[in-house]
Amino acid sequence: MSDASAIGCVGTLTVATRGDRGAGEVLVTVCGAKETFLAWSKEPLPKGSTVLVTQIRGARAVFVDPWEHFYNGES
């Protein structure tokens, strides 16, 4: 399975992100299996946040946005 399979998946941050200062970690279900990726975001996000994987940053690294932005139609 390709890391690109994670795009569009909703996951939970298991480690908080620090915005442009550093990655956190996200747990997502991809093709029926739980996978973890380094998670980068524009703004810091707390552990436990529900996020949407929007892009691939590199091997086992993704960009995420808060799920609320998409769920509420803000983005």
CHARMM-style PDB file with segment names, atoms N, HN, CA, C and O in Angstrom:
ATOM      1  N   MET     1       0.839  -1.166   0.000  1.00  0.00      PROA
ATOM      2  CA  MET     1       0.000   0.000   0.000  1.00  0.00      PROA
ATOM      3  C   MET     1       0.892   1.240   0.000  1.00  0.00      PROA
ATOM      4  O   MET     1       1.907   1.290   0.694  1.00  0.00      PROA
ATOM      5  N   SER     2       0.501   2.229  -0.782  1.00  0.00      PROA
ATOM      6  HN  SER     2      -0.324   2.189  -1.346  1.00  0.00      PROA
ATOM      7  CA  SER     2       1.225   3.483  -0.914  1.00  0.00      PROA
ATOM      8  C   SER     2       0.816   4.449   0.190  1.00  0.00      PROA
ATOM      9  O   SER     2      -0.318   4.405   0.667  1.00  0.00      PROA
ATOM     10  N   ASP     3       1.741   5.326   0.600  1.00  0.00      PROA
ATOM     11  HN  ASP     3       2.662   5.362   0.212  1.00  0.00      PROA
ATOM     12  CA  ASP     3       1.396   6.362   1.573  1.00  0.00      PROA
ATOM     13  C   ASP     3       0.271   7.244   1.049  1.00  0.00      PROA
ATOM     14  O   ASP     3      -0.489   7.805   1.839  1.00  0.00      PROA
ATOM     15  N   ALA     4       0.152   7.377  -0.272  1.00  0.00      PROA
ATOM     16  HN  ALA     4       0.769   6.921  -0.913  1.00  0.00      PROA
ATOM     17  CA  ALA     4      -0.902   8.204  -0.869  1.00  0.00      PROA
ATOM     18  C   ALA     4      -2.292   7.688  -0.515  1.00  0.00      PROA
ATOM     19  O   ALA     4      -3.267   8.434  -0.606  1.00  0.00      PROA
ATOM     20  N   SER     5      -2.397   6.423  -0.113  1.00  0.00      PROA
ATOM     21  HN  SER     5      -1.605   5.816  -0.040  1.00  0.00      PROA
ATOM     22  CA  SER     5      -3.695   5.864   0.293  1.00  0.00      PROA
ATOM     23  C   SER     5      -4.248   6.573   1.522  1.00  0.00      PROA
ATOM     24  O   SER     5      -5.446   6.498   1.795  1.00  0.00      PROA
ATOM     25  N   ALA     6      -3.385   7.262   2.267  1.00  0.00      PROA
ATOM     26  HN  ALA     6      -2.411   7.323   2.045  1.00  0.00      PROA
ATOM     27  CA  ALA     6      -3.818   7.955   3.484  1.00  0.00      PROA
ATOM     28  C   ALA     6      -4.543   9.264   3.179  1.00  0.00      PROA
ATOM     29  O   ALA     6      -5.281   9.764   4.028  1.00  0.00      PROA
ATOM     30  N   ILE     7      -4.352   9.831   1.985  1.00  0.00      PROA
ATOM     31  HN  ILE     7      -3.753   9.425   1.295  1.00  0.00      PROA
ATOM     32  CA  ILE     7      -4.999  11.098   1.641  1.00  0.00      PROA
ATOM     33  C   ILE     7      -6.512  10.923   1.699  1.00  0.00      PROA
ATOM     34  O   ILE     7      -7.073   9.995   1.114  1.00  0.00      PROA
ATOM     35  N   GLY     8      -7.155  11.834   2.415  1.00  0.00      PROA
ATOM     36  HN  GLY     8      -6.699  12.587   2.890  1.00  0.00      PROA
ATOM     37  CA  GLY     8      -8.605  11.774   2.575  1.00  0.00      PROA
ATOM     38  C   GLY     8      -9.057  10.996   3.795  1.00  0.00      PROA
ATOM     39  O   GLY     8     -10.247  10.986   4.113  1.00  0.00      PROA
ATOM     40  N   CYS     9      -8.133  10.345   4.483  1.00  0.00      PROA
ATOM     41  HN  CYS     9      -7.166  10.354   4.225  1.00  0.00      PROA
ATOM     42  CA  CYS     9      -8.485   9.595   5.689  1.00  0.00      PROA
ATOM     43  C   CYS     9      -8.590  10.538   6.886  1.00  0.00      PROA
ATOM     44  O   CYS     9      -7.850  11.516   6.992  1.00  0.00      PROA
ATOM     45  N   VAL    10      -9.515  10.227   7.773  1.00  0.00      PROA
ATOM     46  HN  VAL    10     -10.116   9.433   7.687  1.00  0.00      PROA
ATOM     47  CA  VAL    10      -9.668  10.958   9.026  1.00  0.00      PROA
ATOM     48  C   VAL    10      -8.949  10.163  10.100  1.00  0.00      PROA
ATOM     49  O   VAL    10      -9.099   8.944  10.184  1.00  0.00      PROA
ATOM     50  N   GLY    11      -8.167  10.853  10.922  1.00  0.00      PROA
ATOM     51  HN  GLY    11      -8.045  11.844  10.854  1.00  0.00      PROA
ATOM     52  CA  GLY    11      -7.414  10.180  11.971  1.00  0.00      PROA
ATOM     53  C   GLY    11      -7.397  10.979  13.258  1.00  0.00      PROA
ATOM     54  O   GLY    11      -8.025  12.033  13.365  1.00  0.00      PROA
ATOM     55  N   THR    12      -6.665  10.457  14.234  1.00  0.00      PROA
ATOM     56  HN  THR    12      -6.155   9.601  14.147  1.00  0.00      PROA
ATOM     57  CA  THR    12      -6.537  11.086  15.546  1.00  0.00      PROA
ATOM     58  C   THR    12      -5.066  11.317  15.844  1.00  0.00      PROA
ATOM     59  O   THR    12      -4.235  10.431  15.645  1.00  0.00      PROA
ATOM     60  N   LEU    13      -4.748  12.519  16.325  1.00  0.00      PROA
ATOM     61  HN  LEU    13      -5.423  13.239  16.487  1.00  0.00      PROA
ATOM     62  CA  LEU    13      -3.367  12.800  16.701  1.00  0.00      PROA
ATOM     63  C   LEU    13      -3.026  12.067  17.992  1.00  0.00      PROA
ATOM     64  O   LEU    13      -3.709  12.223  19.004  1.00  0.00      PROA
ATOM     65  N   THR    14      -1.971  11.270  17.949  1.00  0.00      PROA
ATOM     66  HN  THR    14      -1.416  11.143  17.127  1.00  0.00      PROA
ATOM     67  CA  THR    14      -1.487  10.585  19.142  1.00  0.00      PROA
ATOM     68  C   THR    14      -0.357  11.373  19.790  1.00  0.00      PROA
ATOM     69  O   THR    14      -0.026  11.154  20.955  1.00  0.00      PROA
ATOM     70  N   VAL    15       0.231  12.289  19.029  1.00  0.00      PROA
ATOM     71  HN  VAL    15      -0.039  12.467  18.083  1.00  0.00      PROA
ATOM     72  CA  VAL    15       1.235  13.239  19.515  1.00  0.00      PROA
ATOM     73  C   VAL    15       0.860  14.594  18.924  1.00  0.00      PROA
ATOM     74  O   VAL    15       0.619  14.690  17.720  1.00  0.00      PROA
ATOM     75  N   ALA    16       0.808  15.641  19.743  1.00  0.00      PROA
ATOM     76  HN  ALA    16       1.004  15.562  20.720  1.00  0.00      PROA
ATOM     77  CA  ALA    16       0.430  16.977  19.275  1.00  0.00      PROA
ATOM     78  C   ALA    16       1.381  17.466  18.182  1.00  0.00      PROA
ATOM     79  O   ALA    16       2.570  17.149  18.192  1.00  0.00      PROA
ATOM     80  N   THR    17       0.839  18.244  17.239  1.00  0.00      PROA
ATOM     81  HN  THR    17      -0.127  18.502  17.232  1.00  0.00      PROA
ATOM     82  CA  THR    17       1.693  18.896  16.242  1.00  0.00      PROA
ATOM     83  C   THR    17       2.109  20.256  16.786  1.00  0.00      PROA
ATOM     84  O   THR    17       1.458  20.805  17.674  1.00  0.00      PROA
ATOM     85  N   ARG    18       3.210  20.798  16.240  1.00  0.00      PROA
ATOM     86  HN  ARG    18       3.739  20.352  15.518  1.00  0.00      PROA
ATOM     87  CA  ARG    18       3.705  22.100  16.691  1.00  0.00      PROA
ATOM     88  C   ARG    18       3.715  23.116  15.552  1.00  0.00      PROA
ATOM     89  O   ARG    18       4.530  24.039  15.546  1.00  0.00      PROA
ATOM     90  N   GLY    19       2.814  22.948  14.592  1.00  0.00      PROA
ATOM     91  HN  GLY    19       2.152  22.198  14.597  1.00  0.00      PROA
ATOM     92  CA  GLY    19       2.794  23.861  13.452  1.00  0.00      PROA
ATOM     93  C   GLY    19       4.080  23.730  12.659  1.00  0.00      PROA
ATOM     94  O   GLY    19       4.547  22.618  12.412  1.00  0.00      PROA
ATOM     95  N   ASP    20       4.661  24.864  12.253  1.00  0.00      PROA
ATOM     96  HN  ASP    20       4.282  25.768  12.453  1.00  0.00      PROA
ATOM     97  CA  ASP    20       5.898  24.809  11.468  1.00  0.00      PROA
ATOM     98  C   ASP    20       7.124  24.490  12.318  1.00  0.00      PROA
ATOM     99  O   ASP    20       8.227  24.368  11.787  1.00  0.00      PROA
ATOM    100  N   ARG    21       6.945  24.353  13.632  1.00  0.00      PROA
ATOM    101  HN  ARG    21       6.049  24.452  14.064  1.00  0.00      PROA
ATOM    102  CA  ARG    21       8.069  24.036  14.522  1.00  0.00      PROA
ATOM    103  C   ARG    21       8.306  22.546  14.699  1.00  0.00      PROA
ATOM    104  O   ARG    21       9.316  22.149  15.281  1.00  0.00      PROA
ATOM    105  N   GLY    22       7.391  21.709  14.207  1.00  0.00      PROA
ATOM    106  HN  GLY    22       6.570  22.031  13.734  1.00  0.00      PROA
ATOM    107  CA  GLY    22       7.634  20.280  14.334  1.00  0.00      PROA
ATOM    108  C   GLY    22       6.407  19.422  14.121  1.00  0.00      PROA
ATOM    109  O   GLY    22       5.265  19.871  14.226  1.00  0.00      PROA
ATOM    110  N   ALA    23       6.687  18.187  13.821  1.00  0.00      PROA
ATOM    111  HN  ALA    23       7.614  17.822  13.735  1.00  0.00      PROA
ATOM    112  CA  ALA    23       5.625  17.219  13.520  1.00  0.00      PROA
ATOM    113  C   ALA    23       5.091  16.572  14.785  1.00  0.00      PROA
ATOM    114  O   ALA    23       5.756  16.528  15.820  1.00  0.00      PROA
ATOM    115  N   GLY    24       3.875  16.074  14.667  1.00  0.00      PROA
ATOM    116  HN  GLY    24       3.335  16.110  13.827  1.00  0.00      PROA
ATOM    117  CA  GLY    24       3.281  15.205  15.666  1.00  0.00      PROA
ATOM    118  C   GLY    24       3.134  13.829  15.036  1.00  0.00      PROA
ATOM    119  O   GLY    24       3.887  13.468  14.131  1.00  0.00      PROA
ATOM    120  N   GLU    25       2.163  13.065  15.515  1.00  0.00      PROA
ATOM    121  HN  GLU    25       1.552  13.358  16.250  1.00  0.00      PROA
ATOM    122  CA  GLU    25       1.915  11.739  14.948  1.00  0.00      PROA
ATOM    123  C   GLU    25       0.413  11.524  14.858  1.00  0.00      PROA
ATOM    124  O   GLU    25      -0.333  11.858  15.778  1.00  0.00      PROA
ATOM    125  N   VAL    26      -0.025  10.954  13.723  1.00  0.00      PROA
ATOM    126  HN  VAL    26       0.581  10.682  12.975  1.00  0.00      PROA
ATOM    127  CA  VAL    26      -1.443  10.688  13.503  1.00  0.00      PROA
ATOM    128  C   VAL    26      -1.652   9.199  13.283  1.00  0.00      PROA
ATOM    129  O   VAL    26      -0.845   8.537  12.631  1.00  0.00      PROA
ATOM    130  N   LEU    27      -2.743   8.679  13.835  1.00  0.00      PROA
ATOM    131  HN  LEU    27      -3.399   9.217  14.365  1.00  0.00      PROA
ATOM    132  CA  LEU    27      -3.151   7.291  13.644  1.00  0.00      PROA
ATOM    133  C   LEU    27      -4.375   7.294  12.738  1.00  0.00      PROA
ATOM    134  O   LEU    27      -5.401   7.889  13.067  1.00  0.00      PROA
ATOM    135  N   VAL    28      -4.260   6.623  11.592  1.00  0.00      PROA
ATOM    136  HN  VAL    28      -3.426   6.140  11.324  1.00  0.00      PROA
ATOM    137  CA  VAL    28      -5.370   6.540  10.638  1.00  0.00      PROA
ATOM    138  C   VAL    28      -5.580   5.086  10.237  1.00  0.00      PROA
ATOM    139  O   VAL    28      -4.665   4.267  10.324  1.00  0.00      PROA
ATOM    140  N   THR    29      -6.786   4.780   9.801  1.00  0.00      PROA
ATOM    141  HN  THR    29      -7.529   5.446   9.730  1.00  0.00      PROA
ATOM    142  CA  THR    29      -7.074   3.461   9.249  1.00  0.00      PROA
ATOM    143  C   THR    29      -7.000   3.578   7.739  1.00  0.00      PROA
ATOM    144  O   THR    29      -7.770   4.313   7.120  1.00  0.00      PROA
ATOM    145  N   VAL    30      -6.058   2.839   7.149  1.00  0.00      PROA
ATOM    146  HN  VAL    30      -5.433   2.241   7.652  1.00  0.00      PROA
ATOM    147  CA  VAL    30      -5.829   2.868   5.703  1.00  0.00      PROA
ATOM    148  C   VAL    30      -6.021   1.450   5.181  1.00  0.00      PROA
ATOM    149  O   VAL    30      -5.317   0.530   5.598  1.00  0.00      PROA
ATOM    150  N   CYS    31      -6.952   1.277   4.285  1.00  0.00      PROA
ATOM    151  HN  CYS    31      -7.524   2.024   3.946  1.00  0.00      PROA
ATOM    152  CA  CYS    31      -7.233  -0.046   3.694  1.00  0.00      PROA
ATOM    153  C   CYS    31      -7.459  -1.103   4.774  1.00  0.00      PROA
ATOM    154  O   CYS    31      -7.023  -2.245   4.628  1.00  0.00      PROA
ATOM    155  N   GLY    32      -8.142  -0.721   5.859  1.00  0.00      PROA
ATOM    156  HN  GLY    32      -8.496   0.207   5.977  1.00  0.00      PROA
ATOM    157  CA  GLY    32      -8.487  -1.656   6.917  1.00  0.00      PROA
ATOM    158  C   GLY    32      -7.420  -1.888   7.966  1.00  0.00      PROA
ATOM    159  O   GLY    32      -7.639  -2.648   8.909  1.00  0.00      PROA
ATOM    160  N   ALA    33      -6.263  -1.247   7.821  1.00  0.00      PROA
ATOM    161  HN  ALA    33      -6.085  -0.630   7.055  1.00  0.00      PROA
ATOM    162  CA  ALA    33      -5.179  -1.424   8.793  1.00  0.00      PROA
ATOM    163  C   ALA    33      -4.849  -0.094   9.462  1.00  0.00      PROA
ATOM    164  O   ALA    33      -4.851   0.950   8.810  1.00  0.00      PROA
ATOM    165  N   LYS    34      -4.567  -0.131  10.763  1.00  0.00      PROA
ATOM    166  HN  LYS    34      -4.565  -0.979  11.293  1.00  0.00      PROA
ATOM    167  CA  LYS    34      -4.172   1.087  11.474  1.00  0.00      PROA
ATOM    168  C   LYS    34      -2.717   1.397  11.143  1.00  0.00      PROA
ATOM    169  O   LYS    34      -1.845   0.533  11.233  1.00  0.00      PROA
ATOM    170  N   GLU    35      -2.473   2.647  10.760  1.00  0.00      PROA
ATOM    171  HN  GLU    35      -3.182   3.349  10.687  1.00  0.00      PROA
ATOM    172  CA  GLU    35      -1.139   3.099  10.369  1.00  0.00      PROA
ATOM    173  C   GLU    35      -0.835   4.406  11.089  1.00  0.00      PROA
ATOM    174  O   GLU    35      -1.735   5.210  11.331  1.00  0.00      PROA
ATOM    175  N   THR    36       0.440   4.618  11.433  1.00  0.00      PROA
ATOM    176  HN  THR    36       1.171   3.964  11.237  1.00  0.00      PROA
ATOM    177  CA  THR    36       0.860   5.897  11.999  1.00  0.00      PROA
ATOM    178  C   THR    36       1.769   6.607  11.012  1.00  0.00      PROA
ATOM    179  O   THR    36       2.549   5.986  10.290  1.00  0.00      PROA
ATOM    180  N   PHE    37       1.644   7.927  11.002  1.00  0.00      PROA
ATOM    181  HN  PHE    37       1.011   8.432  11.589  1.00  0.00      PROA
ATOM    182  CA  PHE    37       2.452   8.782  10.141  1.00  0.00      PROA
ATOM    183  C   PHE    37       2.909   9.986  10.945  1.00  0.00      PROA
ATOM    184  O   PHE    37       2.227  10.402  11.882  1.00  0.00      PROA
ATOM    185  N   LEU    38       4.062  10.553  10.587  1.00  0.00      PROA
ATOM    186  HN  LEU    38       4.616  10.215   9.826  1.00  0.00      PROA
ATOM    187  CA  LEU    38       4.415  11.863  11.104  1.00  0.00      PROA
ATOM    188  C   LEU    38       3.384  12.828  10.558  1.00  0.00      PROA
ATOM    189  O   LEU    38       3.021  12.744   9.385  1.00  0.00      PROA
ATOM    190  N   ALA    39       2.908  13.737  11.382  1.00  0.00      PROA
ATOM    191  HN  ALA    39       3.203  13.805  12.335  1.00  0.00      PROA
ATOM    192  CA  ALA    39       1.839  14.655  10.981  1.00  0.00      PROA
ATOM    193  C   ALA    39       2.305  16.099  11.113  1.00  0.00      PROA
ATOM    194  O   ALA    39       2.729  16.530  12.185  1.00  0.00      PROA
ATOM    195  N   TRP    40       2.224  16.835  10.021  1.00  0.00      PROA
ATOM    196  HN  TRP    40       1.880  16.484   9.150  1.00  0.00      PROA
ATOM    197  CA  TRP    40       2.564  18.255   9.989  1.00  0.00      PROA
ATOM    198  C   TRP    40       1.286  19.055   9.791  1.00  0.00      PROA
ATOM    199  O   TRP    40       0.387  18.625   9.069  1.00  0.00      PROA
ATOM    200  N   SER    41       1.201  20.218  10.428  1.00  0.00      PROA
ATOM    201  HN  SER    41       1.932  20.568  11.015  1.00  0.00      PROA
ATOM    202  CA  SER    41       0.024  21.076  10.291  1.00  0.00      PROA
ATOM    203  C   SER    41       0.462  22.536  10.241  1.00  0.00      PROA
ATOM    204  O   SER    41       1.573  22.879  10.646  1.00  0.00      PROA
ATOM    205  N   LYS    42      -0.435  23.394   9.736  1.00  0.00      PROA
ATOM    206  HN  LYS    42      -1.337  23.116   9.407  1.00  0.00      PROA
ATOM    207  CA  LYS    42      -0.131  24.829   9.655  1.00  0.00      PROA
ATOM    208  C   LYS    42      -0.037  25.445  11.041  1.00  0.00      PROA
ATOM    209  O   LYS    42       0.864  26.236  11.322  1.00  0.00      PROA
ATOM    210  N   GLU    43      -0.969  25.078  11.900  1.00  0.00      PROA
ATOM    211  HN  GLU    43      -1.701  24.436  11.673  1.00  0.00      PROA
ATOM    212  CA  GLU    43      -1.045  25.594  13.268  1.00  0.00      PROA
ATOM    213  C   GLU    43      -0.854  24.435  14.243  1.00  0.00      PROA
ATOM    214  O   GLU    43      -1.165  23.294  13.902  1.00  0.00      PROA
ATOM    215  N   PRO    44      -0.350  24.701  15.446  1.00  0.00      PROA
ATOM    216  CA  PRO    44      -0.255  23.631  16.443  1.00  0.00      PROA
ATOM    217  C   PRO    44      -1.632  23.030  16.734  1.00  0.00      PROA
ATOM    218  O   PRO    44      -2.627  23.747  16.842  1.00  0.00      PROA
ATOM    219  N   LEU    45      -1.669  21.711  16.857  1.00  0.00      PROA
ATOM    220  HN  LEU    45      -0.860  21.129  16.769  1.00  0.00      PROA
ATOM    221  CA  LEU    45      -2.907  20.993  17.164  1.00  0.00      PROA
ATOM    222  C   LEU    45      -2.655  20.074  18.356  1.00  0.00      PROA
ATOM    223  O   LEU    45      -1.610  19.426  18.418  1.00  0.00      PROA
ATOM    224  N   PRO    46      -3.592  20.006  19.305  1.00  0.00      PROA
ATOM    225  CA  PRO    46      -3.380  19.185  20.498  1.00  0.00      PROA
ATOM    226  C   PRO    46      -3.569  17.692  20.247  1.00  0.00      PROA
ATOM    227  O   PRO    46      -4.266  17.269  19.324  1.00  0.00      PROA
ATOM    228  N   LYS    47      -2.920  16.916  21.104  1.00  0.00      PROA
ATOM    229  HN  LYS    47      -2.353  17.259  21.853  1.00  0.00      PROA
ATOM    230  CA  LYS    47      -3.116  15.465  21.107  1.00  0.00      PROA
ATOM    231  C   LYS    47      -4.608  15.174  21.252  1.00  0.00      PROA
ATOM    232  O   LYS    47      -5.307  15.836  22.019  1.00  0.00      PROA
ATOM    233  N   GLY    48      -5.084  14.178  20.508  1.00  0.00      PROA
ATOM    234  HN  GLY    48      -4.516  13.640  19.885  1.00  0.00      PROA
ATOM    235  CA  GLY    48      -6.489  13.803  20.565  1.00  0.00      PROA
ATOM    236  C   GLY    48      -7.347  14.489  19.517  1.00  0.00      PROA
ATOM    237  O   GLY    48      -8.515  14.139  19.351  1.00  0.00      PROA
ATOM    238  N   SER    49      -6.781  15.472  18.799  1.00  0.00      PROA
ATOM    239  HN  SER    49      -5.832  15.757  18.933  1.00  0.00      PROA
ATOM    240  CA  SER    49      -7.543  16.171  17.755  1.00  0.00      PROA
ATOM    241  C   SER    49      -7.896  15.221  16.624  1.00  0.00      PROA
ATOM    242  O   SER    49      -7.105  14.352  16.256  1.00  0.00      PROA
ATOM    243  N   THR    50      -9.093  15.394  16.079  1.00  0.00      PROA
ATOM    244  HN  THR    50      -9.735  16.100  16.378  1.00  0.00      PROA
ATOM    245  CA  THR    50      -9.496  14.667  14.880  1.00  0.00      PROA
ATOM    246  C   THR    50      -9.048  15.490  13.682  1.00  0.00      PROA
ATOM    247  O   THR    50      -9.342  16.682  13.592  1.00  0.00      PROA
ATOM    248  N   VAL    51      -8.332  14.846  12.761  1.00  0.00      PROA
ATOM    249  HN  VAL    51      -8.094  13.877  12.834  1.00  0.00      PROA
ATOM    250  CA  VAL    51      -7.749  15.553  11.622  1.00  0.00      PROA
ATOM    251  C   VAL    51      -8.023  14.812  10.321  1.00  0.00      PROA
ATOM    252  O   VAL    51      -8.340  13.622  10.316  1.00  0.00      PROA
ATOM    253  N   LEU    52      -7.894  15.545   9.216  1.00  0.00      PROA
ATOM    254  HN  LEU    52      -7.636  16.512   9.220  1.00  0.00      PROA
ATOM    255  CA  LEU    52      -8.022  14.990   7.880  1.00  0.00      PROA
ATOM    256  C   LEU    52      -6.657  15.032   7.213  1.00  0.00      PROA
ATOM    257  O   LEU    52      -6.007  16.077   7.210  1.00  0.00      PROA
ATOM    258  N   VAL    53      -6.213  13.916   6.650  1.00  0.00      PROA
ATOM    259  HN  VAL    53      -6.741  13.067   6.652  1.00  0.00      PROA
ATOM    260  CA  VAL    53      -4.948  13.876   5.906  1.00  0.00      PROA
ATOM    261  C   VAL    53      -5.202  14.508   4.541  1.00  0.00      PROA
ATOM    262  O   VAL    53      -6.056  14.045   3.786  1.00  0.00      PROA
ATOM    263  N   THR    54      -4.451  15.576   4.225  1.00  0.00      PROA
ATOM    264  HN  THR    54      -3.757  15.953   4.839  1.00  0.00      PROA
ATOM    265  CA  THR    54      -4.690  16.324   2.992  1.00  0.00      PROA
ATOM    266  C   THR    54      -3.592  16.170   1.948  1.00  0.00      PROA
ATOM    267  O   THR    54      -3.856  16.318   0.755  1.00  0.00      PROA
ATOM    268  N   GLN    55      -2.365  15.876   2.372  1.00  0.00      PROA
ATOM    269  HN  GLN    55      -2.151  15.755   3.342  1.00  0.00      PROA
ATOM    270  CA  GLN    55      -1.241  15.764   1.440  1.00  0.00      PROA
ATOM    271  C   GLN    55      -0.191  14.818   2.003  1.00  0.00      PROA
ATOM    272  O   GLN    55      -0.163  14.529   3.199  1.00  0.00      PROA
ATOM    273  N   ILE    56       0.665  14.348   1.115  1.00  0.00      PROA
ATOM    274  HN  ILE    56       0.643  14.583   0.143  1.00  0.00      PROA
ATOM    275  CA  ILE    56       1.837  13.565   1.520  1.00  0.00      PROA
ATOM    276  C   ILE    56       3.031  14.505   1.575  1.00  0.00      PROA
ATOM    277  O   ILE    56       3.257  15.270   0.637  1.00  0.00      PROA
ATOM    278  N   ARG    57       3.790  14.461   2.649  1.00  0.00      PROA
ATOM    279  HN  ARG    57       3.606  13.840   3.411  1.00  0.00      PROA
ATOM    280  CA  ARG    57       4.986  15.302   2.786  1.00  0.00      PROA
ATOM    281  C   ARG    57       6.235  14.533   2.384  1.00  0.00      PROA
ATOM    282  O   ARG    57       7.199  15.128   1.903  1.00  0.00      PROA
ATOM    283  N   GLY    58       6.231  13.241   2.572  1.00  0.00      PROA
ATOM    284  HN  GLY    58       5.447  12.758   2.963  1.00  0.00      PROA
ATOM    285  CA  GLY    58       7.376  12.389   2.268  1.00  0.00      PROA
ATOM    286  C   GLY    58       7.086  11.000   2.799  1.00  0.00      PROA
ATOM    287  O   GLY    58       5.948  10.680   3.143  1.00  0.00      PROA
ATOM    288  N   ALA    59       8.118  10.179   2.865  1.00  0.00      PROA
ATOM    289  HN  ALA    59       9.042  10.439   2.587  1.00  0.00      PROA
ATOM    290  CA  ALA    59       7.935   8.811   3.352  1.00  0.00      PROA
ATOM    291  C   ALA    59       7.403   8.828   4.783  1.00  0.00      PROA
ATOM    292  O   ALA    59       8.046   9.354   5.692  1.00  0.00      PROA
ATOM    293  N   ARG    60       6.216   8.243   4.967  1.00  0.00      PROA
ATOM    294  HN  ARG    60       5.694   7.816   4.229  1.00  0.00      PROA
ATOM    295  CA  ARG    60       5.558   8.121   6.279  1.00  0.00      PROA
ATOM    296  C   ARG    60       5.313   9.475   6.944  1.00  0.00      PROA
ATOM    297  O   ARG    60       5.268   9.560   8.171  1.00  0.00      PROA
ATOM    298  N   ALA    61       5.154  10.532   6.145  1.00  0.00      PROA
ATOM    299  HN  ALA    61       5.191  10.463   5.148  1.00  0.00      PROA
ATOM    300  CA  ALA    61       4.880  11.873   6.673  1.00  0.00      PROA
ATOM    301  C   ALA    61       3.758  12.511   5.861  1.00  0.00      PROA
ATOM    302  O   ALA    61       3.748  12.442   4.632  1.00  0.00      PROA
ATOM    303  N   VAL    62       2.805  13.139   6.570  1.00  0.00      PROA
ATOM    304  HN  VAL    62       2.813  13.195   7.569  1.00  0.00      PROA
ATOM    305  CA  VAL    62       1.631  13.716   5.916  1.00  0.00      PROA
ATOM    306  C   VAL    62       1.350  15.115   6.463  1.00  0.00      PROA
ATOM    307  O   VAL    62       1.808  15.481   7.545  1.00  0.00      PROA
ATOM    308  N   PHE    63       0.585  15.885   5.689  1.00  0.00      PROA
ATOM    309  HN  PHE    63       0.212  15.587   4.810  1.00  0.00      PROA
ATOM    310  CA  PHE    63       0.026  17.145   6.162  1.00  0.00      PROA
ATOM    311  C   PHE    63      -1.396  16.862   6.621  1.00  0.00      PROA
ATOM    312  O   PHE    63      -2.121  16.098   5.985  1.00  0.00      PROA
ATOM    313  N   VAL    64      -1.794  17.486   7.736  1.00  0.00      PROA
ATOM    314  HN  VAL    64      -1.204  18.107   8.253  1.00  0.00      PROA
ATOM    315  CA  VAL    64      -3.150  17.316   8.256  1.00  0.00      PROA
ATOM    316  C   VAL    64      -3.782  18.676   8.529  1.00  0.00      PROA
ATOM    317  O   VAL    64      -3.091  19.666   8.766  1.00  0.00      PROA
ATOM    318  N   ASP    65      -5.100  18.698   8.490  1.00  0.00      PROA
ATOM    319  HN  ASP    65      -5.662  17.894   8.297  1.00  0.00      PROA
ATOM    320  CA  ASP    65      -5.887  19.870   8.867  1.00  0.00      PROA
ATOM    321  C   ASP    65      -6.935  19.415   9.866  1.00  0.00      PROA
ATOM    322  O   ASP    65      -7.372  18.265   9.828  1.00  0.00      PROA
ATOM    323  N   PRO    66      -7.346  20.315  10.768  1.00  0.00      PROA
ATOM    324  CA  PRO    66      -8.397  19.936  11.719  1.00  0.00      PROA
ATOM    325  C   PRO    66      -9.655  19.501  10.981  1.00  0.00      PROA
ATOM    326  O   PRO    66     -10.079  20.169  10.038  1.00  0.00      PROA
ATOM    327  N   TRP    67     -10.246  18.411  11.390  1.00  0.00      PROA
ATOM    328  HN  TRP    67      -9.902  17.869  12.156  1.00  0.00      PROA
ATOM    329  CA  TRP    67     -11.446  17.880  10.742  1.00  0.00      PROA
ATOM    330  C   TRP    67     -12.594  18.889  10.794  1.00  0.00      PROA
ATOM    331  O   TRP    67     -13.407  18.939   9.872  1.00  0.00      PROA
ATOM    332  N   GLU    68     -12.672  19.685  11.849  1.00  0.00      PROA
ATOM    333  HN  GLU    68     -12.011  19.644  12.598  1.00  0.00      PROA
ATOM    334  CA  GLU    68     -13.756  20.653  12.002  1.00  0.00      PROA
ATOM    335  C   GLU    68     -13.815  21.621  10.826  1.00  0.00      PROA
ATOM    336  O   GLU    68     -14.901  22.048  10.434  1.00  0.00      PROA
ATOM    337  N   HSD    69     -12.655  21.976  10.254  1.00  0.00      PROA
ATOM    338  HN  HSD    69     -11.772  21.630  10.572  1.00  0.00      PROA
ATOM    339  CA  HSD    69     -12.625  22.904   9.113  1.00  0.00      PROA
ATOM    340  C   HSD    69     -13.420  22.339   7.944  1.00  0.00      PROA
ATOM    341  O   HSD    69     -14.131  23.076   7.260  1.00  0.00      PROA
ATOM    342  N   PHE    70     -13.305  21.061   7.718  1.00  0.00      PROA
ATOM    343  HN  PHE    70     -12.728  20.462   8.273  1.00  0.00      PROA
ATOM    344  CA  PHE    70     -13.991  20.425   6.594  1.00  0.00      PROA
ATOM    345  C   PHE    70     -15.424  20.061   6.961  1.00  0.00      PROA
ATOM    346  O   PHE    70     -16.341  20.210   6.154  1.00  0.00      PROA
ATOM    347  N   TYR    71     -15.604  19.587   8.175  1.00  0.00      PROA
ATOM    348  HN  TYR    71     -14.859  19.465   8.831  1.00  0.00      PROA
ATOM    349  CA  TYR    71     -16.923  19.160   8.638  1.00  0.00      PROA
ATOM    350  C   TYR    71     -17.901  20.334   8.671  1.00  0.00      PROA
ATOM    351  O   TYR    71     -19.083  20.181   8.363  1.00  0.00      PROA
ATOM    352  N   ASN    72     -17.385  21.515   9.052  1.00  0.00      PROA
ATOM    353  HN  ASN    72     -16.425  21.639   9.301  1.00  0.00      PROA
ATOM    354  CA  ASN    72     -18.231  22.707   9.135  1.00  0.00      PROA
ATOM    355  C   ASN    72     -18.249  23.508   7.836  1.00  0.00      PROA
ATOM    356  O   ASN    72     -18.887  24.558   7.770  1.00  0.00      PROA
ATOM    357  N   GLY    73     -17.554  23.025   6.800  1.00  0.00      PROA
ATOM    358  HN  GLY    73     -17.035  22.172   6.854  1.00  0.00      PROA
ATOM    359  CA  GLY    73     -17.540  23.709   5.513  1.00  0.00      PROA
ATOM    360  C   GLY    73     -16.706  24.975   5.497  1.00  0.00      PROA
ATOM    361  O   GLY    73     -16.960  25.864   4.683  1.00  0.00      PROA
ATOM    362  N   GLU    74     -15.705  25.082   6.385  1.00  0.00      PROA
ATOM    363  HN  GLU    74     -15.499  24.360   7.046  1.00  0.00      PROA
ATOM    364  CA  GLU    74     -14.887  26.288   6.472  1.00  0.00      PROA
ATOM    365  C   GLU    74     -13.791  26.346   5.427  1.00  0.00      PROA
ATOM    366  O   GLU    74     -13.281  27.430   5.142  1.00  0.00      PROA
ATOM    367  N   SER    75     -13.410  25.215   4.845  1.00  0.00      PROA
ATOM    368  HN  SER    75     -13.824  24.335   5.077  1.00  0.00      PROA
ATOM    369  CA  SER    75     -12.255  25.223   3.957  1.00  0.00      PROA
ATOM    370  C   SER    75     -12.630  25.097   2.515  1.00  0.00      PROA
ATOM    371  OT1 SER    75     -11.756  25.089   1.648  1.00  0.00      PROA
TER     372      SER     75
END
